[in-house]
Amino acid sequence: MSFITFGQKEDAKEYIKRPAVYCLMFNNQKDRIAIIETGDGKYFLPGGGIENTETH
């Protein structure tokens, strides 16, 4: 089974598994999607990780 991934894993970093949900939101014409731009020029899909106080 293959998975779609965004970015590359960095060997020098330790990663923690954290449940999360992200989505693709299309406009009415379905020719654009919503993305989030951070202050440092990176882009992400809307969504995020589940916080300790949240349930699935």
HELIX and SHEET records of a PDB file:
SHEET    1   A 2 ALA A  20  TYR A  22  0                                        
SHEET    2   A 2 GLY A  47  GLY A  49 -1                                        
SHEET    1   B 2 ILE A  36  GLU A  37  0                                        
SHEET    2   B 2 TYR A  43  PHE A  44 -1                                        
END                                                                             
